Structures are given as C-alpha cells and as structure tokens.
Amino acid sequence: MSHPGTLTEHGFDPHFLNKYASLMAGGNGYLGIRASHEEDYTEQVRGMYLAGIYHRATADDINELINLPDIIGMRIELNGEIFSLLAGTIVEYRRELKMKNGELLRDLVWQSPLGGRYHIISRRQMAASPLQLVISQLEITPLDIPCHLQIMTGIDATQTNFGRQHLNETEVRVFEQQYLQGSYRTTDNQQEVVITSYCQLPDNVRSSFSAKNRRLMQHIDVSLESHHTFQMSKISWVASSLDNGYSAETFATDCLNHLKQQVQHGYSTITARSEQCWQTYWQKARVELDSDQPQDQQALDFALYHLAGMTPAHSELCSIAAKGLTGEGYKGHVFWDTEIFLLPFHLLTQPKIARQLLRYRYLHLQQAEEKAHRNGYRGALFPWESAFSGEEETPEFAAINIRTGLRQRVASAIAEHHIVADIAYATVGYYQATHDHDFMRQEGVTLLQKTAEFWLSRATEVNGRWEILNVIGPDEYTEHINNNAYTNYMAHYNVQQALAFMQQYGKIDTAFEIQANDFLHRLYLPEPDDHHVIPQDDSFFSKPTIDLSRYKAHQGSQSILLDYSRAEVNEMQILKQADVIMLLHLLPELFDAQIKAANFAYYEPRTIHDSSLSKAIHAIIASQQQSELAYQLYQQACLIDLGPDPHSSDEGIHAASLGAIWLGALFGFAGLHYQQGELHLNPRLPIQWQQLRFPLNWRGQQLFFTLTQNQIQIDGVWSEPLTIYIAGQAHTITQPSTINRNENNENCYCA
Amino acid sequence: MSHPGTLTEHGFDPHFLNKYASLMAGGNGYLGIRASHEEDYTEQVRGMYLAGIYHRATADDINELINLPDIIGMRIELNGEIFSLLAGTIVEYRRELKMKNGELLRDLVWQSPLGGRYHIISRRQMAASPLQLVISQLEITPLDIPCHLQIMTGIDATQTNFGRQHLNETEVRVFEQQYLQGSYRTTDNQQEVVITSYCQLPDNVRSSFSAKNRRLMQHIDVSLESHHTFQMSKISWVASSLDNGYSAETFATDCLNHLKQQVQHGYSTITARSEQCWQTYWQKARVELDSDQPQDQQALDFALYHLAGMTPAHSELCSIAAKGLTGEGYKGHVFWDTEIFLLPFHLLTQPKIARQLLRYRYLHLQQAEEKAHRNGYRGALFPWESAFSGEEETPEFAAINIRTGLRQRVASAIAEHHIVADIAYATVGYYQATHDHDFMRQEGVTLLQKTAEFWLSRATEVNGRWEILNVIGPDEYTEHINNNAYTNYMAHYNVQQALAFMQQYGKIDTAFEIQANDFLHRLYLPEPDDHHVIPQDDSFFSKPTIDLSRYKAHQGSQSILLDYSRAEVNEMQILKQADVIMLLHLLPELFDAQIKAANFAYYEPRTIHDSSLSKAIHAIIASQQQSELAYQLYQQACLIDLGPDPHSSDEGIHAASLGAIWLGALFGFAGLHYQQGELHLNPRLPIQWQQLRFPLNWRGQQLFFTLTQNQIQIDGVWSEPLTIYIAGQAHTITQPSTINRNENNENCYCA
C-alpha cells in the first residue's frame, strides 16, 4: 500500500480560514480539534470537542457539542510585533495535513512590518493512542536580526458556542511551575472536563503564569540570536467525566499524572506510537486508485481520514455527529447518516465499530420506546436527532422567521420516521457481513423486533390495506405526505427481517407473527407507473414542476428558499435529495434495470441536491447505467467539502457525504452489495480509473480486492471456502484468485 | 468658555487597542460603548453596557455589568479584501474623541493589499438625549479604482463577558425590510434588553438579512465608482426593562416606534440636540486653565468628559461603577469611590446628581441594615461593593492562587467598614453645599442616624475607651488591624454629625443621644506621636520597612505581590494608597500644617501608589506645602489613564482617579473646602498655571471663579449676600467681585 497523500493549503486567505479549519481538523473519535492557526484571526472559529460531551445552555436551547477551552492558540510577539499573517509580508507559506498520520504542518517565512524575516514551523497531532493526548510543536528562527520572542499560550476558557457558555471554571492551577490545569464543569453540574497542559522549553527560558478572565496562561520570554532556532513542544491531556474509571475525587490528579507520564515518553515516542495506529488503520481501510484524475484518490483518502477522526470507536455511549468532531453544525447531533452513510464503511473494515454504533442504538432503546409511547405508537421510535442521552434532540421549532416573527415547527422529530427502518436495515446488514450470532441473538433481534413493532402500530388501515400516512421521507422538501415509497418499502423490509430473525433465533411470539404477516401482505408498496416510475408519495405526481436549473446551479445553498416558502416548495415536484433513488440504492434487488433507469431519469432533474447526502447516491444508481454521468456525479459529490466554495464547510465537514464517497466507490463503481447475505461485486469502473483496490473484512476474514474493468483479484487468507458473486455469478474460492469476466459482463471464469 | 479639546490617536497600534477603546469610550450615564473600531481585531474587546443591567451567570459567579450584544461592528469588504488595518498600508490615520460633544471620529486612507486606496471616515456618538440612542456614520470613497463594497453589520449577541454569557436571545426580527430588532433576557429572566437598529442607505443599494448563531445581520452590497462616496448612517435604540414605563407586553414595539421617530428626525437633528446638552454640561462644569503645560487642560477635560459619561444621572436606582460604563473591571461594581472621589464634583456642578447618588444609598438602606444584622451589628453596614440590588457584591474569595490552589477570603466585605462613614461624610457635604432641607430632613438624617448606629455597635470597649478593632482602612495592604486612624476619625465624625443633624431636625431620641455622646467622648482617636505622625493603626509603627523604590517605579501594577505574599506585605510598613493622608484631605481642619507635613513626609515614601486613588490625594496635601512636588504628583495622577502604559486602562477608565483629577485642581490648587459649612478657597497654583477658572454651584447659586496666584474673581448672579473665605478670611460680597490677596497669603482685601 502506498501512503495516503496530503491535503495542502498553498496560500493564506482569510476567506478560507474556517473551511480549512474544518477540512484539516484533527480527530481520533474521542476528541476533535479544528485546524485553527496558532495566532488568532477575527473570523477564525476555534473549536475543540469531546465525543458525547453535550450540554443545553438554557431550557430554551438544545443540547449541543460543547466547544471546549482552547489549547491551540498562541500569541506570538516578535520584537514587539504581534505575529499575524494579515500584517507584514508572507514570504513563503505552506500548510498541509498529512492524512497518513494526522499531522498538521505549517511552514512559513514571514517578514514583520518592522522588517525582520522569521521562519516559523508548527506541527500538531492528536495522538491515536492514548486518545486524550494532544501534542504540538513550534519552531521559530529569526533570519535577519536577533529577536525578543514572547509567547503566550495555555488554556483559554473564554471559548463559547457562538456566544453560548456551557462550562463553569471550577479550578485553575499551575503545578510545579510547569503543568497548567483547568477544571470545568457543565453549568448543570453533570459533566466535568479537565485539561492539563505542559510546555517543554529550552533550558534557561523564563516563563511566568497568569489566570484571569477564564484564561490560564503561560508567558514565555526568550532572547534569540539571528539564525538560532527556538523550539517548544506543548503536550496536553484532555479528559472528561465520560472516561472509563472516572472518579470525581481523583480525576484532576489522575489527569496530571497521565500527562506527566506522557511528558516522560516525549514527543517522538508519542508520534511514533500514533503513526503505528494510523498505519494499521490504513491497511484495514484504504481504497486505492489508479486514476487519470489524482483528486479521486485524494477525495477517498480525505474521506477515510475523517471517517477515522469522527468515529467514537472507544465508546458505545456515543455515535457519529453530523459534522464529526470538526465543528458545531447540527449541534453535533446524530442522524440516520450514521446507519445508512457511515456504518457500511466500518462494517466492512472494522466491524467492531459497526457493532458499537448499533449498540449505541440498543442502549437507547428505552428512550426510543418512550418516544413511541408518547406519540401513541408501540415499539421503538428512535429520535430523528440524538446526542448523549438518546432523547429526541431535534429542536421543536426552526429558527425564527425574522420577517414574520413566526417559528415553524420542525416536523422531522414527529414525522421523519424512516430512521427506524434505517437502523433495522443496518442491523441486518451487520449480521450479513459478520454472522455475529452473539450480537444478533440479543441486541440485533431486539432492535429488529422493537423497530418492527413500531411500524405495525404506525400503519393505518385504509380501504383494506395498510398505509403509512403523514410522514417525511428522505427528501425534506416534501413534508407530511402519505405512503412515501422509501418509507413504505423500508418499513416492509424492517418487518420482514424482524420476522425472519425472530424465527431464526426462536424468539417469535404468535401475536407478533400474525400481525407482522398481515402487515407484510397488506402494506401498500407503491408500484412503478406505466413509465416505470415509482411515485415518491401519493400526491407527488399531481404537483406542478418548475425549472430548477438556477437552483441546481447553486446546489447545497438552499437558494430556492429565498424565492419560495417551505410550504410552497412542498407543493411542487422539487426534491432536496435522493428519495426513491435512495430506495433503489438500499434495496436494489427489488427493482430491475429498467425501473432504475426510469426513476433516475425522472427524479434527478427534479432534485436540487441541496443535501450533501444526495449526489453520491445518485452516482451509485447512475453507475449501473451510465458510467460517464456516474463519474461526473461522483466527482461533484467529492467536492462537497473539497470544492472551491470558501464557506461550504465552515461549521464542519459533512460526515455522511464523506461516508458516501466510500459508498460511491464501492457500492457504485465496484458494484458491492451484501444486504441479502451474499458478497456481490460487479465492477463498472469509470474509464478514468484503471484499477481500484480495497480491503474488505467479510465475516472475520480480511480480504483484499484489486479490480479492473475485466478482472477481480482477491487476496488474503481464509479458512472456509469463500463464495463471491461477480456480476451475479457465484465463484467459490479457497485461496487468492483472479477472476476474469468476459466482455458482455455476464460470464466469468476463474483463473 | 473655550471648547474642550480632543483626545487624539495619531497612529494605529494593536498594542493600544483596548487602552483607546476605554479612553475614547462614549457614555451618557445610561449607556456606555467602548471605542472599538468598526472592524474586528483579535485582541479588541468590544463592550456595551447599560447602567444597572447586571447579572450573575451562575451561583458561583458574581453579579457583573453585562456586556451587551454589539451594534458597532462592521465587516467591510473592499473588492473582496476584508478591511483590516493590519493588512495593506495605512496611508493616513487619525482618530479623535471630541470631548465637547462626545463624537468619535476616525479618518483614514487605507491601501488594500490588492492595490487600491480607500478613504474611510467613521463617526459615532451616543445621544445625550434621548439616552437610548446611538448614532454612527460611515463614508467610503475609493480613490483609485471602482469598488465592490460589501458591509455586514447588525446586532451581534455572541458578545460575552470574557466567555460568560448572561443573555438568552428571545427574538430576532426584521421589520419592513429595514429595522433590525433583537430581544434578550437575562438567563434568570429578570431583565430584558431590546436593541433596535436601522441603516440609512443610499437609494438603490441592495441589502439582505440573516439571523444565525446569535447574529442578526444586514448584508449591504454596493458598486461604487472611483471617487464616488458611499455614505450610510446607523441609528440604534438600546433599551432595557429598567426604563421608566417599561411594559413587557409592548416593550419591543415601543422600542421600534422610538427608533422610527428618531430616524425621522435624522442624523443632523439628533447630533445638534446632543451637542446642546453637552454645551450646557460644559458650562456648568468645565475647569479651564492657562497653563504652560497643555496636557493639564486635557487631563481635566478628559476627566470631566468621562465624569459625565459614567454617571447614571437619569436614575437613582444606579450609582457609578468603578470603571464607569467603559469596561468590565471590578464587574461594574460601586465602591466608596462614588461618595469620596466622585460625588463632590457633581455636588458643586449639578447638585441634583449628588442627591441622586445619595438616594441610591438611601433606597438600599434595608440591604445595608440586613448586612449589619447578619454581621452582629446595628444600623446600616453598606456593602463594600454593590450593584443593582444593594446587596453585598464583593466576591467572598479572591481568584484562586494558581500555585497553591487556595482561594484567599476577600476581607473587604467583612472589614472595610469605613465606607459607612464615607457615605455619612458625603451626606453632610451635600447638605453643606446645598442646604437642601427637604433631603436632609428625611433621607439625610436617616442616613446619618443609621450609619452612626452602626459605629455605636461596631466599637469595642477596651480599658475604658471605645476602640474599633479588626478593620481594613483605605490602605488595603494592611488588613485586619485595630484602630485605623482614618476609620476612627471618620466614625467619630459620622456620629458627631448624626447627633447634630438629628438634633437640628428634632429627630433625636435620648437613648441614641446618651450612647452617641459616650462614643464621642470615649472613642480612641489616635494622636500624632512626638514626630507629629499619626499612627495608621495600633501596630503599624512596630512593623519593619523595606526599600520600595523598585515597586514605586512600577506603581499601579501591584508588582510587590510577585515578591511577597499578601500576608507578608501586611506585616510591613507598606501602603497601597493614601490612608492617613486621605484623612488629612477629608478632615483638614482637625490637623495643623505641621502635622500634615510630618505625615506626608512619613507616609508618602512608604506608599507604592498601587491604587489609582492615591496620587491625586497626595497632591492635594502636598499642595498645602510644596507646590512643585504637588504639581509633580498631580501630573502623575493625570497619567493613570492618559499615560504611556498600553494596558493600564484595558478594562476601563479609572473612574475615581478621574474624579480625583478634579479634586486635585479644586481641593488642591484652588484650596477649596466646604465640609464645615463655609465656602473656603485658598489658591496655591503651581507656577506653571497662570490662571484657573471654574464654575461652582453653591447653595443653588451658579458662581464662576477665576483664580490667579493673588487674585480671585467671582462672577455670577446671587440674591443673598455671599460669604466666601479666602485663605481663612471671610469676604461677604453681593455682586461679582475680584478679591486680591497680599503676598504673605494671609490678608486679602476686596477690590
């Protein structure tokens, strides 16, 4: 395997500060830190977040991922001039994120307005192990004249979530004239965060300490000769009351001791250990391309870099936030994105993580059952948005309409119910790819049964059939409709799979069986019309259409809402994102090629792609028919974060869309499918790709695939004969093999 | 009267951002706004404060003056370049505060890093009437090339008090596509603040609105030809639930209507009306000098400018914060500063304000009596620090010692009791200068009686005499001592005056009379020793001395606490500030010239002047003996805010020290005194001053004084014969007169 590449920022532009702060953010699933510069800029939003550390500032607010006290900031003064890239001259500048190990490097030469040039290098890394550890290094070399260097850095608890404060500063300390420690509690006193920092300085460097206005700071004062380099490291330990073994009495002391131990290990030992973890990760996960277009490989590396950083693999008490741990968008809440867009990647690379993500849902079944009960249903109605408690976190009302003063009720929590089936779908997928009976016997079957029970109670009998009324499907520009195709098919699948697995594990009861069978036989599943198009819902076809080209040109910005109210959009054939197309992706075996083509042709022109979840899924469906269009859509999907818009990612990367970059390559161009229990591949590489290589963990076996348009090479070691379907045809192999297929893609033979 | 001058900042230096933001702050006693630039800078602390609008963020915090949502900030983009004086080139720069009318003007030419030059002028003013009104103007002229100008401004509620958030955003609105309104409530739901803003724009200028992350913003987009000027005005109405006639139901609408009315008046009408108010103020208050040193006049104008801005003359529910309304230092709390350092100025220029400041204490007698009761005393023990409620606001513990983790108990609330006598002293002074029987009969006598009762209960009988044990005098480097001379003499004065006024108004009761007389006869009043020096307290003379020169060289910085603990400082002859000297200033008639000279000679070398309250009081005592030294001390006192230290005033101007600039001129160099009921003057001008002119309101009569070293001219109109003591000799005049005095300063004659 070659190394994952770097993401490079070639120049400094204040318009792009927050885009790059998100794109180059560091994370290890436990802790995330935005790639802010050491020095402050007025529009730069610093951010450090701990998975699961949410708080509601006031009763009128909602739980949000707390923006923690900052440890990255450094005020650097060079001969009395405050270092800022806005002032003086940038002689050289390069910033890069090394995706192979998560190191963020900035290397620049700055000429002060007072005249001297300075070479400034900074490095930063979040340790892959232990997760609480953050390390950084700063080097400054005056190139022309001696320098009086002053640095102020420490722990800055003036950080807020855009003005909302969640933490009380309970104690600030300096131990042994070198270790800084700030202890913070959420204002509701439920969680504690302790940050401990140490600056490793050259001998004879003076420093002093101050604590004022929520800032615990170390002031470093150095006289440097020209061409001599000052180097310092800052090592921090960021921990919370969610940590294993947390004890309120000893926590601060424990943190201090942990930090001291790491300080003894030293910077290079820590980075070497971290690099080893990253290397293991990439071996298990990296997708490699031979492509004419190098940005395709970069997009995949970028996606997988963030997929590692966003995922709280250390704890089944947390799941994946919509922006990972890179920003405050969507308040750090967890959506269906996790199960549908992100879980498959983990399932096929590190299935233990997929298990944990499902365990997160399982552990919050009680809250889901309570929500169902409150809404008059049975079973489990999982929250549309969740955080740490598993309660529904969707705001009851949208932001105020500043013109009318009215707040529109947010309907997702009360109607976007497909998330229930999405969790069931992921549960089945988990089983199919792992055959993890231990999980399935207990958590899996329970999840399937409770979700199925929800649908049984959710359906309404209309003229002798079961219908599912008043829902929102994946397309959120169409609210409160009846018999959304996606929802109905997915609910059907949910109940069907529950029945099957309950029977398989002997957990069936007759009443459920009777009701489930009745539901499966009489649930209305919208059929394709004469033109092979499946109606998105009962009323969709009756609505007018408008020319969407100008909104599609500004996709992702919801610009249509500047011209039309939500209510007006609701009454037109306008899709925010994949809906029927999403269904075709998840349950492909239910629909033939003609139906897929017809629905793509019908719905794509009506879809603005204002959701980041849309493009890559369209690419997957397109890949089955039109390779060139699929590749175009895929490349556009790769630009959701990496594109030129300076503000697309200000509030964090788009977690689900990064998952979808992986989905697009594997479910799209590799033709991967396994939901029915068999491992399917069907390569349909874009002509720009000569080869596609990826590892897959299939039922405990570590496989490596190398795909070209006409050949599939399977490497790895496995004990039982392995059956793989290539373009629908079964191949059973016992050792590494290469499978060729002939030109009409229908007959293959093993070599 | 000539016009008050300007305070000018000749260049832009980021190190001085917060100093000038305080020095050039605008205020009208109701509202204060720091002189932040329109554009953001990372270290620039914006601030807007409403008198009386305090809040305690959490139970562990203390009440602080809330830093309100910002209306000053403007993000200006010129041909895509974000305007910042750190970038590009500053071709011309001048910022000035016009003290005659409070207008803040910035006039600059900036060359963008992209090349074009822009002439940018901004003006800002807080209306003197109505107090809720803030107006500003922005002019931009591209000098070289056409310009695509983008401005974002509005109401930014991400403001915090160094990370503490006090306000919930309850509603944000845009009315009629032009009026922005944000409504905020303190998180304890006790107070409401509503900010309404309007931008007056040239016709055909497009703008749009957004509300996100606590920012309600107007986005203005203009295409400008070269040499064409874009001008906009922003008019804002900032109001709170403390306003007269507040009604929760109609408040937001009322605010909108008030703003609309002002918008109709227009910018120039508002500024003209405001200027009129300022002119009236300066006529009543301005002190004018003919001096060799122009900075003396500037210091006086600066002091009086801020004395107007800091004083909540509109409401007796508020008093003057230690930093006025210019910053967050001392959390906006009210100290003895008000009665001893600030009230005399108001008393002799606008006595109604002095009355209101005393009414503030009177209205909070209940809280003072409760505090006395809780501490085991009778009468009224006023809080050392107070805010809106009149409760004690002094933090129970000082900031944590970051090395030991211990918090030292703040002793001021439990021992700095002289504030009780200080309030009584100001009450008597108010009567003497006004003969306001209405006030004295009710509020005045009650204040004197309740404060006297406190001292009667506070004293301890020791060996047959009353002593006052375990106090802190004005010198806060000496804590928990017995018989602080200042405290004992002032307590004696308090009881003596209470007795006299209670008798005068027939409000005496026998029990009080007996106890008070006993107290007055047997209270221990420390006598001067053989060297004529009054012991600051019982133990002071027994303590060792150290060389203070290096700490005096860094006075104001409390640098001694870097070398010694507070406990150690307490055990040495080290004064933070005037203590016995303060006593000599307040009760000068009790001590002869020899005693004054001896005490000055003894205590000044032992005083670091780490308090801003110290230097000017020393100048007053010195002026009675050594004119040159007095002038030196006075000039140093004038530099507390205006001096070269870039960070001396970051957290706001030093309100009491500004009052002391006026005290130094009048009580020092003019020899003013009136506490005993007669108006005394005794000019002892420094040789640098040829003439000193000032108005005085004496018992309802508006007098104007013109002083030279040997002549006093009195102008004005008065009905009753007016008796003035010049250098101790009475002169009764019935019309404007000039009084000469002979060279030995003892005999004068009227001309």
Contacts between the chains, C-beta under 8 A, distances in Angstrom:
chain1	res1	chain2	res2	distance
A	14	B	82	5.5
A	15	B	80	7.9
A	15	B	82	7.4
A	39	B	42	7.7
A	40	B	42	3.5
A	40	B	43	7.5
A	41	B	42	6.5
A	42	B	39	7.8
A	42	B	40	3.6
A	42	B	41	6.5
A	42	B	42	5.7
A	42	B	84	7.6
A	43	B	40	7.5
A	43	B	82	7.6
A	57	B	165	7.2
A	58	B	168	5.5
A	58	B	187	5.6
A	60	B	168	5.9
A	60	B	170	7.8
A	61	B	168	7.8
A	80	B	15	7.8
A	82	B	14	5.5
A	82	B	15	7.4
A	82	B	43	7.7
A	84	B	42	7.7
A	84	B	86	5.5
A	86	B	84	5.5
A	86	B	86	4.1
A	86	B	87	4.3
A	87	B	86	4.4
A	87	B	87	6.8
A	157	B	163	5.9
A	158	B	160	7.1
A	158	B	162	5.2
A	158	B	163	3.4
A	159	B	163	6.7
A	160	B	158	7.1
A	160	B	160	5.8
A	160	B	163	6.0
A	160	B	165	6.4
A	162	B	158	5.2
A	162	B	213	3.8
A	162	B	214	5.5
A	162	B	215	7.7
A	163	B	157	5.9
A	163	B	158	3.4
A	163	B	159	6.7
A	163	B	160	6.0
A	163	B	165	5.8
A	163	B	213	7.5
A	163	B	214	4.5
A	164	B	165	5.8
A	164	B	214	7.6
A	165	B	57	7.2
A	165	B	160	6.4
A	165	B	163	5.8
A	165	B	164	5.8
A	165	B	165	4.3
A	168	B	58	5.5
A	168	B	60	5.9
A	168	B	61	7.8
A	170	B	60	7.8
A	171	B	400	6.4
A	171	B	405	6.8
A	172	B	400	6.0
A	172	B	402	5.7
A	173	B	400	7.5
A	173	B	402	5.6
A	173	B	403	7.8
A	173	B	405	5.4
A	174	B	402	4.5
A	174	B	403	5.7
A	177	B	403	7.8
A	187	B	58	5.6
A	209	B	402	6.0
A	209	B	403	8.0
A	210	B	402	8.0
A	211	B	399	6.4
A	211	B	400	6.8
A	211	B	402	4.8
A	212	B	399	7.2
A	213	B	162	3.8
A	213	B	163	7.5
A	214	B	162	5.5
A	214	B	163	4.5
A	214	B	164	7.6
A	215	B	162	7.8
A	216	B	402	6.9
A	399	B	211	6.5
A	399	B	212	7.2
A	400	B	171	6.3
A	400	B	172	6.0
A	400	B	173	7.5
A	400	B	211	6.9
A	402	B	172	5.7
A	402	B	173	5.5
A	402	B	174	4.5
A	402	B	209	6.0
A	402	B	211	4.7
A	402	B	216	6.9
A	403	B	173	7.8
A	403	B	174	5.7
A	403	B	177	7.8
A	405	B	171	6.8
A	405	B	173	5.4
